[in-house]
Amino acid sequence: MTTSGKPPHIAVIGAGIGGLSAALSLRRAGFAVDVYEQAAELTEVGGGINMGPNAARILYRLGLGEGLDRDAVRPVGTHQRRWDDGRTLQKAGLNPQCEALYGAPHLTVHRADLLAIIAAGFPAEHIHLGHRLVGLADGGDHVEAWFDNGARITPDILVGADGIHSAVRTALFGAEEPRFAGCVAYRGLVPAERIADLGLELGNQSWLGPGAHLVHYFVSGGRLLNFVGWTEHDTWNREDWTDRATIARALAAFEGWHPQVRRIIATAETCFIWALFDRDPLPRWSVGRTTLLGDACHPMYPFMAQGAAQAIEDGATLAACLAASSDADPAEALRRYESLRLPRVTRLQEMSRANKARYHMRDGPAQQARDAEYARAGDRSPEALRWLFGFDAGALAPAEPG
């Protein structure tokens, strides 16, 4: 607690999924929280999110179940297939198995829907839009921060949840540009009625091929099919690529792929393209009373479907650490948060990087060995992912299950 007896005031920089979910976790733990966002309105770019029960559990615990049940989809299973002939490489059930095993479902949800659901649970008067952070300083018993609109704040604790281009990270550790990861993604949304004749089950499908893979699943209460197709490229710059790709360009990138893949791409109303960027894991996230969460400190490839989930976990652990510290030095609580989170997110960063190569193998002996291993191992099943899905980020001494 602060010397005045009031709960510590925490400023969260960034009102994305990670920032708002952290703010909600902190508020539920009894803290006074304000969120500062540089954009003029709450928006979320991108398509869908595949969310495991490790993150869904936290959101349900935060009282967001009504919105999730309305807008998210509970996929019945996951199905990995070969790029050209559609042959099954691996299948596993997801729901209701996840709820039975872990007390929460696996979900697929549109990013904009998820942001709106989380924002609805947090008081709007404590979300400050149009605030772009331009500097911060350690004030000893507080943090000083200032914004490009002239506003200044002096919170007890400051949390940087401002993404891969984090201004808080830069203020703490210096400027460093993220690296292009050699992948671009085509993404689009298809109204479900347009592909009704395909008879797609309400589940996740991923197609693995040489130098590329494509994933599709339903979002927005099943009304839309989200797809994202990753392809490898040597370079990226905005002069050569536009954020809005043509459907013809996406079809060309998946030339020769299974008819179902090509039909889904061709049926989209619009297609967007975005580049994947990467950073090496930070050895530390916290300086004094300032810390980081989510992509600001551990951006990860989306090839374990855990980027948003790990940011949500960060917020739950941060809230638990600060709540447990009561009168103790907040800087010590932030170091504890960091030490609890670092091993898990680093493991997932490494696994996500490895999956990029694993998913994009050229046809040949290595690919055949991978496919045989998939058939044998069943490593996509909820039971096999107990260490991931059974983890409770709100517990302060979490044993890695499984």
C-alpha positions in Angstrom: 0.0 0.0 0.0 1.0 3.6 -0.3 1.9 5.7 2.7 -1.5 7.5 2.5 -3.3 4.2 3.0 -4.9 4.5 -0.5 -4.3 1.7 -2.9 -1.3 2.3 -5.2 -2.1 4.1 -8.4 -1.0 2.1 -11.5 -0.7 3.6 -15.0 -0.9 1.1 -17.9 0.5 2.4 -21.2 -1.3 0.8 -24.1 -5.0 -0.2 -24.4 -4.6 -3.4 -26.5 -5.6 -6.8 -25.4 -2.6 -7.2 -23.0 -2.9 -3.7 -21.5 -6.7 -3.8 -20.9 -6.7 -7.3 -19.5 -3.8 -6.4 -17.2 -5.7 -3.2 -16.1 -8.8 -5.3 -15.4 -6.7 -7.9 -13.4 -5.1 -5.1 -11.4 -8.4 -3.4 -10.7 -10.0 -6.6 -9.6 -7.0 -7.0 -7.2 -7.9 -3.7 -5.6 -5.6 -1.2 -7.3 -6.4 2.2 -8.7 -5.7 1.8 -12.5 -5.7 4.2 -15.4 -4.9 3.2 -19.0 -3.2 5.6 -21.5 -3.5 4.9 -25.2 -2.0 6.9 -28.1 -4.8 6.1 -30.5 -7.9 8.3 -30.7 -10.1 5.3 -30.4 -9.9 1.7 -29.2 -9.1 -0.4 -32.2 -7.5 -3.8 -32.8 -6.0 -4.7 -36.1 -5.7 -8.3 -37.3 -8.1 -11.1 -37.6 -8.7 -13.9 -35.2 -7.1 -15.3 -32.1 -6.8 -18.9 -31.2 -7.0 -18.9 -27.4 -6.1 -21.8 -25.2 -7.8 -22.4 -21.8 -4.8 -21.0 -20.0 -5.9 -17.5 -21.1 -9.7 -18.1 -21.4 -9.7 -19.2 -17.7 -8.4 -15.7 -16.7 -10.9 -13.9 -18.8 -13.8 -15.9 -17.4 -12.4 -15.3 -13.9 -12.5 -11.5 -14.6 -16.2 -11.7 -15.3 -16.1 -11.6 -19.1 -18.0 -14.8 -19.7 -21.2 -13.3 -21.1 -19.3 -11.5 -23.9 -17.1 -14.5 -24.6 -20.1 -16.8 -24.8 -21.8 -14.4 -27.2 -18.9 -13.6 -29.6 -16.3 -16.3 -29.3 -16.5 -19.8 -30.8 -15.7 -23.1 -29.1 -13.9 -25.2 -31.8 -14.6 -28.9 -31.5 -11.2 -29.8 -32.7 -7.9 -29.1 -34.5 -6.9 -30.7 -37.7 -3.5 -30.4 -39.4 -3.5 -31.3 -43.1 -1.1 -31.5 -46.0 -1.0 -28.6 -48.4 -1.8 -30.3 -51.7 -3.9 -33.4 -51.2 -5.5 -32.5 -47.8 -4.3 -35.7 -46.2 -4.6 -35.6 -42.4 -1.4 -35.2 -40.5 -2.9 -34.9 -37.0 -6.3 -34.4 -35.4 -7.3 -33.7 -31.8 -10.4 -32.7 -30.0 -10.5 -29.3 -28.2 -14.0 -28.9 -26.8 -15.5 -30.1 -24.5 -12.2 -31.8 -23.6 -10.5 -28.5 -22.5 -13.3 -27.5 -20.2 -13.3 -31.0 -18.6 -9.5 -31.0 -18.2 -8.8 -27.4 -17.4 -12.0 -25.7 -16.3 -12.1 -23.4 -19.3 -12.7 -23.8 -23.0 -10.5 -23.3 -26.0 -11.8 -20.3 -27.9 -11.4 -18.7 -31.3 -12.4 -15.0 -31.3 -12.0 -11.9 -33.5 -9.4 -9.5 -32.1 -11.8 -6.6 -32.3 -14.5 -8.6 -30.5 -12.1 -9.6 -27.7 -10.9 -6.0 -27.2 -14.5 -4.8 -26.9 -15.4 -7.6 -24.4 -12.4 -6.7 -22.2 -13.0 -2.9 -22.5 -16.6 -3.4 -21.5 -15.4 -4.8 -18.1 -13.2 -1.8 -17.4 -14.6 1.7 -16.5 -14.4 3.9 -19.6 -13.6 7.0 -17.6 -10.2 5.4 -16.7 -9.2 4.9 -20.3 -7.4 7.9 -21.6 -7.2 8.0 -25.4 -5.0 10.3 -27.5 -2.1 10.0 -25.0 1.2 9.1 -26.7 4.0 8.6 -24.2 7.0 10.7 -25.0 9.1 10.3 -21.8 9.3 8.9 -18.3 11.6 9.2 -15.3 12.0 7.3 -12.0 10.9 9.6 -9.2 12.0 7.4 -6.4 8.7 6.7 -4.7 6.8 7.2 -7.9 7.2 7.3 -11.7 6.9 10.5 -13.7 5.5 10.2 -17.3 4.5 12.7 -19.9 2.6 12.6 -23.1 2.7 14.5 -26.4 -0.6 16.3 -25.6 1.1 18.0 -22.6 -0.4 15.7 -19.9 1.8 14.5 -17.1 1.2 11.8 -14.5 2.9 10.6 -11.4 1.7 7.0 -10.7 3.2 4.7 -8.1 3.8 2.0 -10.7 3.9 2.2 -14.5 3.3 -0.8 -16.8 4.4 -0.7 -20.5 1.9 -2.8 -22.5 2.5 -0.8 -25.7 3.5 -3.5 -28.1 6.5 -4.5 -30.1 7.4 -0.8 -30.8 7.1 0.0 -27.1 7.9 3.5 -26.0 8.3 2.3 -22.4 10.8 -0.3 -23.5 12.8 2.3 -25.4 12.8 4.6 -22.4 14.1 1.8 -20.1 16.5 0.0 -22.3 17.2 2.2 -25.4 16.0 2.1 -29.0 16.4 -1.0 -31.0 14.4 -1.8 -34.2 12.7 -5.1 -34.4 13.9 -7.5 -37.1 11.8 -8.7 -40.0 11.3 -12.4 -39.4 11.2 -13.5 -43.0 7.4 -14.1 -43.1 4.4 -12.2 -44.4 0.8 -13.1 -43.7 -2.3 -12.8 -45.9 -5.4 -12.6 -43.8 -9.0 -12.2 -44.5 -12.6 -12.9 -43.3 -15.2 -14.8 -45.2 -18.9 -14.7 -44.4 -19.9 -18.2 -43.3 -22.7 -18.5 -45.8 -20.3 -18.1 -48.7 -18.5 -21.3 -47.9 -21.5 -23.2 -46.3 -21.3 -25.8 -49.1 -17.8 -26.8 -47.9 -19.3 -28.4 -44.8 -16.5 -27.1 -42.5 -16.8 -28.3 -38.9 -16.7 -25.6 -36.2 -13.0 -26.2 -35.7 -9.4 -25.2 -36.5 -7.7 -26.4 -39.6 -4.1 -25.8 -40.5 -2.5 -26.7 -43.8 1.3 -27.2 -43.9 3.3 -26.8 -47.1 6.7 -25.9 -48.6 7.6 -22.4 -47.4 4.1 -21.6 -46.2 1.2 -22.6 -44.1 -2.4 -21.5 -43.7 -4.8 -21.6 -40.8 -8.6 -21.1 -40.7 -11.3 -21.1 -38.0 -14.6 -19.5 -37.2 -15.0 -16.3 -35.2 -17.7 -13.7 -34.4 -20.2 -16.3 -33.1 -19.5 -18.5 -36.2 -20.7 -15.8 -38.6 -17.2 -15.3 -40.1 -14.4 -17.7 -41.1 -11.0 -16.2 -40.3 -8.0 -17.2 -42.4 -4.3 -16.3 -42.2 -1.7 -17.7 -44.6 2.0 -17.3 -43.9 4.6 -17.3 -46.7 8.3 -16.8 -46.5 10.0 -13.7 -48.0 13.5 -12.4 -47.9 12.7 -8.7 -47.4 10.0 -6.4 -46.4 9.5 -2.7 -46.8 6.4 -0.5 -47.1 7.4 0.7 -50.6 7.1 -2.8 -52.0 4.1 -4.0 -50.1 0.8 -2.4 -49.3 -1.2 -3.2 -46.2 -4.2 -4.1 -48.4 -3.2 -7.0 -50.6 -5.2 -8.2 -53.6 -7.0 -11.5 -53.4 -5.2 -12.4 -56.6 -1.9 -11.8 -54.9 -2.9 -14.1 -52.1 -4.1 -16.8 -54.5 -0.8 -16.5 -56.3 1.1 -17.1 -53.1 -0.9 -20.3 -52.6 -0.8 -21.5 -56.2 -1.2 -25.3 -56.4 -2.6 -25.7 -52.9 -5.7 -27.7 -52.1 -9.0 -26.5 -53.6 -10.5 -25.8 -50.2 -7.6 -23.4 -49.3 -8.0 -21.6 -52.6 -11.7 -21.4 -52.4 -11.5 -19.8 -48.9 -9.0 -17.1 -50.1 -11.0 -16.4 -53.3 -14.3 -15.9 -51.3 -12.9 -13.2 -49.0 -14.2 -9.7 -49.5 -10.8 -8.1 -48.9 -7.4 -9.4 -48.1 -4.8 -7.7 -45.9 -1.1 -8.4 -45.6 1.2 -7.9 -42.7 4.8 -8.6 -41.8 6.1 -10.6 -38.9 8.7 -8.9 -36.7 10.8 -10.3 -33.9 13.0 -9.4 -31.0 15.3 -11.5 -28.9 14.0 -12.1 -25.4 14.9 -9.4 -22.9 17.1 -10.5 -19.9 15.0 -8.2 -17.7 11.8 -6.2 -17.9 11.7 -4.1 -14.8 13.5 -0.9 -13.7 12.5 0.4 -10.3 8.7 0.9 -10.3 8.3 0.4 -14.1 7.8 -2.9 -15.9 6.7 -4.3 -19.2 4.3 -7.0 -20.4 3.2 -8.7 -23.6 4.8 -7.8 -26.9 6.7 -5.0 -25.2 9.0 -7.5 -23.6 8.4 -10.9 -25.3 7.0 -10.7 -28.8 6.6 -14.1 -30.2 5.8 -15.7 -33.5 2.1 -16.8 -33.7 3.1 -20.4 -34.3 2.1 -21.6 -30.8 -1.0 -19.4 -30.8 0.1 -17.9 -27.5 1.0 -14.2 -28.1 -2.2 -12.7 -26.7 -2.6 -15.5 -24.2 0.8 -14.8 -22.7 0.1 -11.1 -22.4 -3.2 -12.0 -20.6 -1.2 -14.3 -18.3 1.3 -11.5 -17.6 -1.4 -9.3 -16.3 -2.8 -11.9 -14.0 0.7 -12.7 -12.5 1.5 -9.0 -12.2 -1.7 -8.4 -10.2 -1.1 -11.4 -8.0 2.5 -10.3 -7.2 1.6 -6.7 -6.4 -1.4 -7.8 -4.3 0.8 -10.2 -2.3 3.5 -7.6 -1.7 1.1 -5.3 0.3 3.5 -2.9 2.2 6.6 -4.2 0.5 8.7 -2.3 -2.0 6.8 -2.4 -5.4 10.1 -2.8 -7.2 10.6 -6.2 -5.5 7.1 -7.3 -6.5 7.9 -6.3 -10.1 11.1 -8.4 -10.0 9.2 -11.3 -8.7 6.6 -11.0 -11.5 9.4 -10.9 -14.0 11.2 -14.0 -12.5 7.9 -16.0 -12.6 7.1 -15.1 -16.2 10.5 -15.2 -17.9 11.1 -19.0 -18.1 7.6 -19.7 -19.5 7.5 -17.0 -22.1 11.0 -17.7 -23.2 10.1 -21.4 -23.7 7.1 -20.4 -25.8 9.2 -17.9 -27.8 11.6 -20.7 -28.7 8.9 -23.2 -29.5 7.2 -20.7 -31.7 10.4 -20.0 -33.6 11.0 -23.7 -34.0 7.5 -24.2 -35.4 8.2 -21.7 -38.2 10.7 -24.1 -39.6 8.6 -27.2 -38.7 5.5 -26.0 -40.5 7.3 -24.8 -43.7 9.4 -27.8 -44.6 9.9 -28.5 -48.3 8.6 -31.9 -49.4 11.2 -34.6 -48.9 12.7 -36.9 -46.2 12.6 -34.3 -43.4 9.0 -33.5 -44.1 8.1 -37.2 -44.2 9.8 -37.7 -40.9 7.9 -34.8 -39.4 4.6 -36.1 -40.7 5.3 -39.6 -39.2 6.1 -37.9 -35.9 2.9 -36.0 -36.0 0.9 -39.2 -36.6 2.7 -40.9 -33.7 3.0 -38.2 -31.1 -0.4 -36.5 -31.1 1.3 -33.4 -29.6 -1.7 -31.1 -30.4 -4.1 -32.8 -28.1 -5.3 -31.1 -24.9 -3.8 -33.9 -22.8 -0.4 -33.5 -24.4 -0.5 -29.7 -23.7 -1.1 -29.9 -20.0 2.0 -27.9 -19.2 0.6 -25.1 -21.3 -3.2 -25.3 -20.8 -3.2 -26.3 -17.1 -1.0 -23.4 -16.0 -2.7 -20.9 -13.7 -1.0 -17.5 -14.1 -2.8 -16.2 -11.0 -1.0 -18.6 -8.7 2.3 -17.2 -7.4 4.2 -20.4 -7.1 2.8 -22.2 -10.2 4.2 -25.7 -10.8 4.5 -26.4 -14.5 2.0 -29.3 -14.8 2.9 -32.2 -17.0 
